[in-house]
Amino acid sequence: MPKMKTNSGARKRFKKTASGKIKRKHAFKNHILTKKSKKRKLKLSHFAVVNDSDMDRIERLI
């Protein structure tokens, strides 16, 4: 049986950490930034860790 292909959309959106967790970017940081506060934009620019309930699904894609 051949190897399973990596989902190219997931490959671009998620990265694995050394401990095995999966990092993701926050949403709402692309446009209409003028009405968002500096504090809010700063928090959105940091990476977040994927929830445990979604981990298996994303793991299969990447």
C-alpha positions as CSV (number, residue, x, y, z in Angstrom):
1,M,0.0,0.0,0.0
2,P,1.4,3.4,-0.9
3,K,2.2,6.1,1.6
4,M,-0.5,8.6,2.5
5,K,-0.1,12.0,0.9
6,T,0.3,15.1,3.1
7,N,-2.6,17.5,2.8
8,S,-1.0,20.6,1.3
9,G,-3.4,23.0,2.9
10,A,-2.6,21.6,6.4
11,R,1.1,21.5,5.7
12,K,1.0,25.3,5.2
13,R,-1.1,26.0,8.3
14,F,0.3,23.8,11.0
15,K,3.8,23.1,12.4
16,K,4.8,20.5,14.9
17,T,6.8,21.4,18.1
18,A,9.6,19.3,19.5
19,S,7.3,18.0,22.2
20,G,4.8,16.7,19.6
21,K,2.2,19.4,20.0
22,I,0.8,21.2,16.9
23,K,1.0,25.0,16.5
24,R,-1.5,27.1,14.6
25,K,-2.0,30.8,13.9
26,H,-4.9,32.8,15.2
27,A,-7.7,33.9,12.9
28,F,-8.9,37.6,12.4
29,K,-5.4,39.0,11.7
30,N,-5.6,39.6,8.0
31,H,-7.6,42.7,7.3
32,I,-9.8,45.4,8.9
33,L,-7.1,45.9,11.5
34,T,-7.8,49.6,12.1
35,K,-10.7,49.0,14.4
36,K,-8.9,46.3,16.4
37,S,-6.8,47.4,19.4
38,K,-3.1,47.1,19.5
39,K,-3.3,44.6,22.4
40,R,-5.8,42.4,20.5
41,K,-3.6,42.4,17.3
42,L,-0.5,41.6,19.4
43,K,-2.3,38.6,21.0
44,L,-3.5,37.4,17.6
45,S,0.0,37.4,16.2
46,H,1.3,34.8,18.6
47,F,1.0,31.1,17.9
48,A,-1.6,28.9,19.6
49,V,-1.6,25.2,20.4
50,V,-4.2,23.0,18.7
51,N,-6.9,21.6,21.0
52,D,-6.6,18.0,22.0
53,S,-10.0,17.2,20.4
54,D,-8.7,18.3,17.0
55,M,-5.2,16.8,17.4
56,D,-5.9,13.4,15.8
57,R,-7.6,14.9,12.7
58,I,-4.8,17.3,12.0
59,E,-2.1,14.6,12.8
60,R,-3.6,12.5,10.0
61,L,-3.5,15.4,7.5
62,I,0.2,16.3,8.1
